[in-house]
Amino acid sequence: MTDKARVALGFVKQNATLAAFLVLIIFFSIILPETFLTGRNLFNITQQMSMLMVTACAMTIVMAMGDFDLSVGSMASLVGIVAAVTFRGTGSESASFFIALSIGLIGGALNGFLVSYLNILPFVATLGSLTIFSGCAFLIAGGKTLFGTEIPPHFSAFARSGVPLMSGESFTLTLPNLTIVAAFVLLLVWFLLSKKIFGRHLYAIGGNAEAALLAGIDVKRTRLIAFMLSGFGAALAGLMYMSRVASANPTQGAGLMLDAIAAVFIGMTMNHQGEPKVLNTLIGVLFLGVLSNGLTQLSVDSYVRDILVGALIIMAVSASRLEKLSR
């Protein structure tokens, strides 16, 4: 193979995911010409993707080290329940907000301690904490959905509003507040991973933990902080989800973990090194969001979406694996 052919092949591999995303948008725009590219639907898509974007950003931090956090979905559910119960007991929105986020940090610290200091495999440690967090959510909520006066009023009002961008006689485009929060988290994680020493340490650990340790990196402390950030991100996503649906349910974050991992893996196919990059993760989130919205409008069974997400994960991991073997 000539050098030009090799470069061309590499370009195709790196941009195939982006091309597939654009094809997906064009496909749904043709099939759903009156509903897909409307201002209202774009508002819904960006709002629906906000929680996943925050969770996927948190997952990108952990996966940069070559680890996983399977507990993000159950943590999001637990935090929503804790926030609702705290508000019911204290009547303070600020107390429910800060206590809920603190739960995320504590849960993340637990995962980080198990992985870093007890040397438990991340899959095993976070699978155990997933079960613990889920059980706590059901126990605190009594197995019921909390809504109405148990939800801080400003939380639900925050999700329903946004910043107007464009308006006309038949078209209004608004940037949801939840999307603004997700964009802020995205920029913050991008800066952390791309511009700070902490990010370079994460990728060094993901490349070779023993070599990173020999290079003077505090691997245990770095892993602990990474899992704490993951827990904090899951907690923030849980509050955003509660705000959007104006209720708290012990299972409402159940799908976040799988989708977050899928988004990161899809994004990894856009990097020839196969490393998680948060801007690539954004493409993965957009891909899943557009896919889910389009299938919903076409009245396709939700189980079909699950099948497609699972297939996307397998294809993304296979592509990354083949890329490494071809070097």
C-alpha positions as a LaTeX table, in Angstrom:
\begin{tabular}{lrrr}
\hline
Residue & $x$ (\AA) & $y$ (\AA) & $z$ (\AA) \\
\hline
Met1 & 0.00 & 0.00 & 0.00 \\
Thr2 & 1.38 & 3.41 & $-0.99$ \\
Asp3 & 1.75 & 6.26 & 1.49 \\
Lys4 & $-1.06$ & 8.21 & $-0.21$ \\
Ala5 & $-3.39$ & 5.23 & $-0.03$ \\
Arg6 & $-2.53$ & 4.70 & 3.63 \\
Val7 & $-3.24$ & 8.37 & 4.42 \\
Ala8 & $-6.53$ & 8.22 & 2.50 \\
Leu9 & $-7.57$ & 5.05 & 4.35 \\
Gly10 & $-6.73$ & 6.65 & 7.67 \\
Phe11 & $-8.80$ & 9.71 & 6.79 \\
Val12 & $-11.79$ & 7.54 & 5.90 \\
Lys13 & $-11.50$ & 5.55 & 9.14 \\
Gln14 & $-11.21$ & 8.68 & 11.25 \\
Asn15 & $-14.21$ & 10.42 & 9.66 \\
Ala16 & $-16.51$ & 7.44 & 9.04 \\
Thr17 & $-18.39$ & 8.04 & 12.30 \\
Leu18 & $-18.94$ & 11.71 & 11.51 \\
Ala19 & $-20.12$ & 10.81 & 8.00 \\
Ala20 & $-22.54$ & 8.23 & 9.43 \\
Phe21 & $-23.89$ & 10.89 & 11.81 \\
Leu22 & $-24.54$ & 13.31 & 8.95 \\
Val23 & $-26.22$ & 10.55 & 6.92 \\
Leu24 & $-28.45$ & 9.81 & 9.93 \\
Ile25 & $-29.54$ & 13.46 & 10.11 \\
Ile26 & $-30.26$ & 13.58 & 6.38 \\
Phe27 & $-32.21$ & 10.30 & 6.57 \\
Phe28 & $-34.53$ & 11.46 & 9.37 \\
Ser29 & $-34.92$ & 14.88 & 7.74 \\
Ile30 & $-36.22$ & 13.19 & 4.58 \\
Ile31 & $-38.42$ & 10.65 & 6.37 \\
Leu32 & $-39.77$ & 13.22 & 8.87 \\
Pro33 & $-39.77$ & 16.50 & 6.92 \\
Glu34 & $-42.42$ & 18.25 & 9.02 \\
Thr35 & $-41.23$ & 17.35 & 12.51 \\
Phe36 & $-37.52$ & 16.50 & 12.66 \\
Leu37 & $-35.74$ & 19.79 & 11.91 \\
Thr38 & $-38.24$ & 22.01 & 13.72 \\
Gly39 & $-37.23$ & 24.39 & 16.47 \\
Arg40 & $-39.33$ & 22.48 & 18.99 \\
Asn41 & $-37.76$ & 19.14 & 18.11 \\
Leu42 & $-34.23$ & 20.56 & 18.21 \\
Phe43 & $-35.07$ & 21.93 & 21.66 \\
Asn44 & $-36.22$ & 18.45 & 22.72 \\
Ile45 & $-33.14$ & 16.72 & 21.30 \\
Thr46 & $-30.66$ & 19.03 & 22.99 \\
Gln47 & $-32.59$ & 18.90 & 26.25 \\
Gln48 & $-32.83$ & 15.10 & 26.17 \\
Met49 & $-29.12$ & 14.75 & 25.44 \\
Ser50 & $-28.00$ & 17.10 & 28.22 \\
Met51 & $-28.02$ & 14.50 & 30.99 \\
Leu52 & $-26.25$ & 11.98 & 28.78 \\
Met53 & $-23.64$ & 14.58 & 27.79 \\
Val54 & $-22.76$ & 15.28 & 31.42 \\
Thr55 & $-22.62$ & 11.55 & 32.25 \\
Ala56 & $-20.56$ & 10.79 & 29.14 \\
Cys57 & $-18.09$ & 13.56 & 30.05 \\
Ala58 & $-17.67$ & 11.96 & 33.46 \\
Met59 & $-17.26$ & 8.55 & 31.83 \\
Thr60 & $-14.63$ & 9.95 & 29.45 \\
Ile61 & $-12.50$ & 10.99 & 32.44 \\
Val62 & $-12.57$ & 7.46 & 33.88 \\
Met63 & $-12.13$ & 5.70 & 30.53 \\
Ala64 & $-9.09$ & 7.86 & 29.76 \\
Met65 & $-7.39$ & 5.75 & 32.44 \\
Gly66 & $-8.66$ & 2.54 & 30.88 \\
Asp67 & $-11.26$ & 2.10 & 33.65 \\
Phe68 & $-15.07$ & 2.01 & 33.77 \\
Asp69 & $-17.67$ & 3.36 & 36.15 \\
Leu70 & $-20.75$ & 1.17 & 35.94 \\
Ser71 & $-22.44$ & 2.97 & 38.83 \\
Val72 & $-23.17$ & 6.33 & 37.14 \\
Gly73 & $-26.79$ & 5.46 & 36.29 \\
Ser74 & $-27.73$ & 4.23 & 39.76 \\
Met75 & $-25.90$ & 7.21 & 41.30 \\
Ala76 & $-28.00$ & 9.57 & 39.17 \\
Ser77 & $-31.15$ & 7.83 & 40.39 \\
Leu78 & $-30.02$ & 7.94 & 44.04 \\
Val79 & $-29.17$ & 11.64 & 43.86 \\
Gly80 & $-32.59$ & 12.53 & 42.49 \\
Ile81 & $-34.24$ & 10.66 & 45.36 \\
Val82 & $-31.96$ & 12.24 & 47.97 \\
Ala83 & $-32.62$ & 15.74 & 46.61 \\
Ala84 & $-36.40$ & 15.21 & 46.71 \\
Val85 & $-36.38$ & 13.74 & 50.22 \\
Thr86 & $-34.07$ & 16.48 & 51.50 \\
Phe87 & $-36.36$ & 19.16 & 50.09 \\
Arg88 & $-39.37$ & 17.46 & 51.63 \\
Gly89 & $-37.67$ & 17.43 & 55.02 \\
Thr90 & $-36.01$ & 20.85 & 55.01 \\
Gly91 & $-37.87$ & 22.92 & 52.45 \\
Ser92 & $-34.50$ & 24.25 & 51.29 \\
Glu93 & $-33.61$ & 23.98 & 47.60 \\
Ser94 & $-29.97$ & 24.89 & 48.22 \\
Ala95 & $-29.63$ & 22.19 & 50.90 \\
Ser96 & $-31.10$ & 19.53 & 48.62 \\
Phe97 & $-28.77$ & 20.66 & 45.80 \\
Phe98 & $-25.55$ & 20.57 & 47.81 \\
Ile99 & $-26.37$ & 17.40 & 49.74 \\
Ala100 & $-27.20$ & 15.61 & 46.48 \\
Leu101 & $-23.91$ & 16.66 & 44.87 \\
Ser102 & $-22.05$ & 15.66 & 48.03 \\
Ile103 & $-23.55$ & 12.18 & 47.74 \\
Gly104 & $-22.07$ & 11.97 & 44.25 \\
Leu105 & $-18.61$ & 12.93 & 45.49 \\
Ile106 & $-18.81$ & 10.42 & 48.36 \\
Gly107 & $-19.97$ & 7.63 & 46.06 \\
Gly108 & $-17.20$ & 8.44 & 43.59 \\
Ala109 & $-14.66$ & 8.47 & 46.41 \\
Leu110 & $-15.88$ & 5.01 & 47.45 \\
Asn111 & $-15.33$ & 3.69 & 43.94 \\
Gly112 & $-11.94$ & 5.36 & 43.72 \\
Phe113 & $-10.85$ & 3.92 & 47.06 \\
Leu114 & $-11.90$ & 0.41 & 46.10 \\
Val115 & $-10.10$ & 0.60 & 42.76 \\
Ser116 & $-7.01$ & 2.58 & 43.77 \\
Tyr117 & $-6.21$ & 1.47 & 47.28 \\
Leu118 & $-7.78$ & $-1.98$ & 47.53 \\
Asn119 & $-6.83$ & $-2.88$ & 43.93 \\
Ile120 & $-10.30$ & $-4.20$ & 43.10 \\
Leu121 & $-11.03$ & $-4.35$ & 39.39 \\
Pro122 & $-13.09$ & $-1.31$ & 38.31 \\
Phe123 & $-15.71$ & $-3.58$ & 36.76 \\
Val124 & $-16.20$ & $-5.48$ & 40.02 \\
Ala125 & $-15.98$ & $-2.44$ & 42.32 \\
Thr126 & $-18.43$ & $-0.28$ & 40.39 \\
Leu127 & $-20.78$ & $-3.21$ & 39.75 \\
Gly128 & $-20.99$ & $-3.65$ & 43.51 \\
Ser129 & $-21.53$ & 0.06 & 44.13 \\
Leu130 & $-24.15$ & 0.11 & 41.36 \\
Thr131 & $-26.17$ & $-2.43$ & 43.33 \\
Ile132 & $-25.64$ & $-0.52$ & 46.59 \\
Phe133 & $-26.69$ & 2.85 & 45.15 \\
Ser134 & $-29.72$ & 1.33 & 43.44 \\
Gly135 & $-30.79$ & $-0.42$ & 46.65 \\
Cys136 & $-30.39$ & 2.81 & 48.63 \\
Ala137 & $-32.52$ & 4.69 & 46.09 \\
Phe138 & $-35.35$ & 2.15 & 46.40 \\
Leu139 & $-35.04$ & 2.08 & 50.20 \\
Ile140 & $-35.14$ & 5.86 & 50.64 \\
Ala141 & $-37.99$ & 6.33 & 48.16 \\
Gly142 & $-39.93$ & 3.34 & 49.45 \\
Gly143 & $-40.00$ & 2.03 & 45.90 \\
Lys144 & $-42.19$ & 4.94 & 44.78 \\
Thr145 & $-41.84$ & 7.87 & 42.41 \\
Leu146 & $-41.53$ & 11.21 & 44.20 \\
Phe147 & $-43.22$ & 14.18 & 42.52 \\
Gly148 & $-45.34$ & 17.25 & 43.11 \\
Thr149 & $-44.45$ & 19.23 & 46.22 \\
Glu150 & $-41.46$ & 16.93 & 46.87 \\
Ile151 & $-39.63$ & 18.43 & 43.86 \\
Pro152 & $-38.03$ & 21.88 & 44.34 \\
Pro153 & $-40.11$ & 24.23 & 42.16 \\
His154 & $-37.15$ & 26.13 & 40.75 \\
Phe155 & $-35.59$ & 22.85 & 39.60 \\
Ser156 & $-38.46$ & 22.00 & 37.26 \\
Ala157 & $-38.84$ & 25.62 & 36.13 \\
Phe158 & $-35.13$ & 25.72 & 35.24 \\
Ala159 & $-35.48$ & 22.77 & 32.85 \\
Arg160 & $-38.50$ & 24.21 & 31.06 \\
Ser161 & $-36.82$ & 27.49 & 30.15 \\
Gly162 & $-33.89$ & 28.52 & 28.01 \\
Val163 & $-32.20$ & 31.29 & 26.05 \\
Pro164 & $-33.94$ & 32.33 & 22.79 \\
Leu165 & $-31.60$ & 32.22 & 19.81 \\
Met166 & $-33.83$ & 32.83 & 16.79 \\
Ser167 & $-37.52$ & 33.41 & 16.30 \\
Gly168 & $-39.90$ & 33.96 & 13.44 \\
Glu169 & $-43.53$ & 33.58 & 12.49 \\
Ser170 & $-43.36$ & 29.78 & 12.31 \\
Phe171 & $-39.95$ & 29.00 & 13.80 \\
Thr172 & $-38.48$ & 29.53 & 17.24 \\
Leu173 & $-35.09$ & 28.20 & 18.30 \\
Thr174 & $-34.31$ & 28.17 & 22.02 \\
Leu175 & $-31.20$ & 26.93 & 23.78 \\
Pro176 & $-32.41$ & 25.00 & 26.86 \\
Asn177 & $-30.86$ & 25.78 & 30.24 \\
Leu178 & $-29.98$ & 22.11 & 30.65 \\
Thr179 & $-28.03$ & 22.26 & 27.39 \\
Ile180 & $-26.12$ & 25.30 & 28.66 \\
Val181 & $-25.14$ & 23.33 & 31.77 \\
Ala182 & $-24.04$ & 20.39 & 29.62 \\
Ala183 & $-22.00$ & 22.70 & 27.36 \\
Phe184 & $-20.27$ & 24.19 & 30.40 \\
Val185 & $-19.39$ & 20.73 & 31.70 \\
Leu186 & $-18.13$ & 19.75 & 28.23 \\
Leu187 & $-15.79$ & 22.75 & 28.06 \\
Leu188 & $-14.60$ & 22.18 & 31.61 \\
Val189 & $-13.75$ & 18.52 & 30.97 \\
Trp190 & $-12.11$ & 19.39 & 27.64 \\
Phe191 & $-9.89$ & 21.94 & 29.40 \\
Leu192 & $-9.09$ & 19.45 & 32.15 \\
Leu193 & $-8.12$ & 16.64 & 29.78 \\
Ser194 & $-6.42$ & 18.70 & 27.08 \\
Lys195 & $-4.76$ & 21.60 & 28.86 \\
Lys196 & $-3.98$ & 20.46 & 32.38 \\
Ile197 & $-1.32$ & 18.11 & 33.76 \\
Phe198 & $-4.07$ & 16.04 & 35.39 \\
Gly199 & $-5.40$ & 15.11 & 31.96 \\
Arg200 & $-1.97$ & 14.03 & 30.74 \\
His201 & $-1.63$ & 11.91 & 33.85 \\
Leu202 & $-4.94$ & 10.20 & 33.10 \\
Tyr203 & $-3.85$ & 9.26 & 29.58 \\
Ala204 & $-0.45$ & 8.14 & 30.87 \\
Ile205 & $-2.16$ & 5.80 & 33.34 \\
Gly206 & $-4.43$ & 4.52 & 30.59 \\
Gly207 & $-1.41$ & 3.82 & 28.39 \\
Asn208 & 0.66 & 2.03 & 31.02 \\
Ala209 & $-0.06$ & 2.40 & 34.73 \\
Glu210 & 3.27 & 0.90 & 35.81 \\
Ala211 & 5.23 & 3.23 & 33.54 \\
Ala212 & 3.20 & 6.18 & 34.83 \\
Leu213 & 4.06 & 5.20 & 38.40 \\
Leu214 & 7.76 & 4.96 & 37.53 \\
Ala215 & 7.51 & 8.40 & 35.91 \\
Gly216 & 6.49 & 9.88 & 39.26 \\
Ile217 & 2.72 & 10.06 & 38.76 \\
Asp218 & 0.66 & 9.39 & 41.88 \\
Val219 & $-1.51$ & 6.75 & 40.22 \\
Lys220 & $-3.68$ & 6.00 & 43.26 \\
Arg221 & $-4.49$ & 9.63 & 43.99 \\
Thr222 & $-5.18$ & 10.40 & 40.34 \\
Arg223 & $-7.55$ & 7.43 & 40.04 \\
Leu224 & $-9.33$ & 8.46 & 43.23 \\
Ile225 & $-9.90$ & 12.00 & 41.94 \\
Ala226 & $-11.07$ & 10.68 & 38.55 \\
Phe227 & $-13.73$ & 8.48 & 40.14 \\
Met228 & $-14.81$ & 11.35 & 42.40 \\
Leu229 & $-15.30$ & 13.52 & 39.32 \\
Ser230 & $-17.27$ & 10.70 & 37.73 \\
Gly231 & $-19.52$ & 10.49 & 40.78 \\
Phe232 & $-19.99$ & 14.27 & 40.79 \\
Gly233 & $-20.91$ & 14.23 & 37.10 \\
Ala234 & $-23.43$ & 11.43 & 37.65 \\
Ala235 & $-24.93$ & 13.39 & 40.54 \\
Leu236 & $-25.27$ & 16.52 & 38.43 \\
Ala237 & $-26.92$ & 14.46 & 35.67 \\
Gly238 & $-29.34$ & 13.05 & 38.24 \\
Leu239 & $-30.37$ & 16.54 & 39.35 \\
Met240 & $-30.79$ & 17.57 & 35.71 \\
Tyr241 & $-32.96$ & 14.53 & 35.04 \\
Met242 & $-35.13$ & 15.28 & 38.08 \\
Ser243 & $-35.44$ & 18.87 & 36.89 \\
Arg244 & $-36.49$ & 17.82 & 33.40 \\
Val245 & $-39.20$ & 15.30 & 34.37 \\
Ala246 & $-40.20$ & 17.09 & 37.61 \\
Ser247 & $-40.01$ & 13.83 & 39.54 \\
Ala248 & $-37.54$ & 11.41 & 41.10 \\
Asn249 & $-37.67$ & 7.68 & 40.47 \\
Pro250 & $-35.32$ & 4.94 & 41.77 \\
Thr251 & $-34.79$ & 3.71 & 38.19 \\
Gln252 & $-34.76$ & 6.95 & 36.20 \\
Gly253 & $-31.00$ & 6.88 & 35.57 \\
Ala254 & $-30.88$ & 3.19 & 34.59 \\
Gly255 & $-30.10$ & 3.79 & 30.92 \\
Leu256 & $-27.42$ & 6.44 & 31.41 \\
Met257 & $-24.53$ & 4.05 & 32.04 \\
Leu258 & $-24.86$ & 2.03 & 28.85 \\
Asp259 & $-25.49$ & 5.10 & 26.70 \\
Ala260 & $-22.53$ & 6.96 & 28.24 \\
Ile261 & $-20.17$ & 4.06 & 27.52 \\
Ala262 & $-21.58$ & 3.76 & 24.00 \\
Ala263 & $-21.04$ & 7.50 & 23.37 \\
Val264 & $-17.41$ & 7.30 & 24.50 \\
Phe265 & $-16.72$ & 4.21 & 22.38 \\
Ile266 & $-18.35$ & 5.80 & 19.33 \\
Gly267 & $-16.17$ & 8.86 & 19.85 \\
Met268 & $-13.06$ & 6.69 & 20.16 \\
Thr269 & $-13.51$ & 5.51 & 16.58 \\
Met270 & $-12.72$ & 9.08 & 15.47 \\
Asn271 & $-9.30$ & 9.02 & 17.10 \\
His272 & $-6.58$ & 7.02 & 15.35 \\
Gln273 & $-4.94$ & 6.39 & 18.74 \\
Gly274 & $-8.18$ & 4.97 & 20.13 \\
Glu275 & $-8.14$ & 7.29 & 23.14 \\
Pro276 & $-11.27$ & 8.82 & 24.69 \\
Lys277 & $-11.51$ & 12.51 & 23.75 \\
Val278 & $-14.37$ & 14.56 & 25.12 \\
Leu279 & $-15.08$ & 16.42 & 21.84 \\
Asn280 & $-15.33$ & 13.05 & 20.10 \\
Thr281 & $-17.60$ & 11.87 & 22.90 \\
Leu282 & $-19.84$ & 14.82 & 22.01 \\
Ile283 & $-20.30$ & 13.35 & 18.51 \\
Gly284 & $-21.18$ & 10.02 & 20.13 \\
Val285 & $-23.80$ & 11.70 & 22.32 \\
Leu286 & $-25.27$ & 13.59 & 19.34 \\
Phe287 & $-25.35$ & 10.35 & 17.33 \\
Leu288 & $-27.31$ & 8.53 & 20.03 \\
Gly289 & $-29.59$ & 11.50 & 20.64 \\
Val290 & $-30.55$ & 11.90 & 16.99 \\
Leu291 & $-30.99$ & 8.13 & 16.62 \\
Ser292 & $-33.25$ & 7.91 & 19.66 \\
Asn293 & $-35.34$ & 10.93 & 18.67 \\
Gly294 & $-35.80$ & 9.77 & 15.09 \\
Leu295 & $-36.78$ & 6.24 & 16.07 \\
Thr296 & $-39.23$ & 7.57 & 18.64 \\
Gln297 & $-40.93$ & 9.76 & 16.03 \\
Leu298 & $-41.14$ & 6.74 & 13.72 \\
Ser299 & $-42.84$ & 4.81 & 16.56 \\
Val300 & $-40.10$ & 2.19 & 16.55 \\
Asp301 & $-40.09$ & $-0.03$ & 19.64 \\
Ser302 & $-37.62$ & 1.10 & 22.31 \\
Tyr303 & $-36.15$ & $-2.40$ & 22.40 \\
Val304 & $-34.99$ & $-1.92$ & 18.82 \\
Arg305 & $-33.04$ & 1.13 & 19.99 \\
Asp306 & $-31.39$ & $-0.98$ & 22.69 \\
Ile307 & $-30.37$ & $-3.53$ & 20.06 \\
Leu308 & $-28.89$ & $-0.79$ & 17.88 \\
Val309 & $-26.96$ & 0.77 & 20.80 \\
Gly310 & $-25.51$ & $-2.63$ & 21.72 \\
Ala311 & $-24.51$ & $-3.20$ & 18.10 \\
Leu312 & $-22.89$ & 0.24 & 17.97 \\
Ile313 & $-20.81$ & $-0.56$ & 21.05 \\
Ile314 & $-19.59$ & $-3.83$ & 19.52 \\
Met315 & $-18.76$ & $-2.15$ & 16.21 \\
Ala316 & $-16.99$ & 0.76 & 17.91 \\
Val317 & $-14.86$ & $-1.52$ & 20.10 \\
Ser318 & $-14.10$ & $-3.80$ & 17.13 \\
Ala319 & $-13.03$ & $-0.82$ & 15.01 \\
Ser320 & $-10.76$ & 0.43 & 17.78 \\
Arg321 & $-9.29$ & $-3.02$ & 18.26 \\
Leu322 & $-8.65$ & $-3.51$ & 14.53 \\
Glu323 & $-7.00$ & $-0.09$ & 14.36 \\
Lys324 & $-4.55$ & $-1.10$ & 17.10 \\
Leu325 & $-3.80$ & $-4.47$ & 15.47 \\
Ser326 & $-3.11$ & $-2.81$ & 12.12 \\
Arg327 & $-0.29$ & $-0.67$ & 13.48 \\
\hline
\end{tabular}
